Amino acid sequence: MIKRSEYINGKSFFIVSLIVIGVTVLVVYLTGIKSDRALYSNWYISLGIIAFALFSFMNYILYKGLDVKDNFKQLESSNILGEFAPEIESPEISGVPDIDGGDGLGGIIVSIFLWLFISVVAVYLLVFFGTLLWFLIMIIIGILYWLFFRALKLVAVKSILTKGNMNLSLIYSSGYTLLFVGWIFGLVYLSQSLN
């Protein structure tokens, strides 16, 4: 078996991929607002740019015979948020009573206290759901990283066969691009057809 000495760091590729996807989507939508394009047109353009970038990157990996090195082990641990994970206990709410303070001074005072209580509860719920949202975002990023890394490892396995062979690199990178991005095009097309 041929030993490869050149690697691409998985962590670097993942971070660059997130930046490229974010910038691509942002640019396409900002130019789409000025051009008055439909939402589906923006999706197709965004996916086309991402597919071209992915195709080019995979073709480079295959042609140069590179391997992908996993140097981002933090996402594989059970505690994804690490030190940023807050400890929150959920409140036990059995029922909400019907409070009617009346129309006089007593009603105004009860309304003010009720307003303060609801504000505190709303802030607490905002913190709780904000933490839950960040936790879900971190899980999604972990899943995307794993998919990106595993997908690139599948591509890098073929780099031994395609090193220095541009035609074979183009064929493999075309096939992998079709597999990795084609299903998203299919979902967008299906969604557009159903509407």
Residue pairs with C-beta under 8 A, 6 or more apart in sequence:
1 160
2 160
4 65
4 66
4 67
4 159
4 160
6 64
6 65
6 66
6 67
7 66
7 67
7 68
7 69
8 61
8 66
8 67
8 68
8 69
8 152
9 68
9 69
9 71
9 72
10 68
10 69
10 70
10 71
10 72
10 145
10 148
10 149
10 152
11 71
11 72
13 57
13 68
13 148
13 152
14 72
14 144
14 145
14 148
14 149
17 148
18 141
18 144
20 50
20 53
21 50
24 46
24 49
24 50
24 53
25 46
28 42
28 45
28 46
28 49
29 42
29 46
32 41
32 42
32 45
37 45
40 188
40 191
40 192
43 188
44 185
44 188
47 181
47 184
47 185
47 188
50 181
51 177
51 181
51 185
54 177
54 180
54 181
55 173
55 174
55 177
58 152
58 155
58 172
58 173
58 176
58 177
59 169
59 170
59 173
60 66
61 68
61 152
61 155
61 156
61 159
62 155
62 158
62 159
62 162
62 163
62 168
62 169
62 172
62 173
63 162
63 163
63 164
63 165
63 166
63 169
64 159
64 163
65 159
65 160
65 162
65 163
65 164
66 156
66 159
67 156
67 159
68 149
68 152
68 153
68 155
68 156
70 149
72 145
72 149
74 80
74 82
75 141
75 142
75 145
75 146
79 85
80 135
80 138
80 139
80 142
81 134
81 135
81 138
85 135
86 131
88 127
88 128
88 131
90 128
91 124
99 110
99 114
100 107
101 107
101 108
101 109
101 110
101 111
101 114
102 110
151 176
151 180
154 176
155 172
155 173
155 176
158 172
161 168
162 168
162 169
162 172
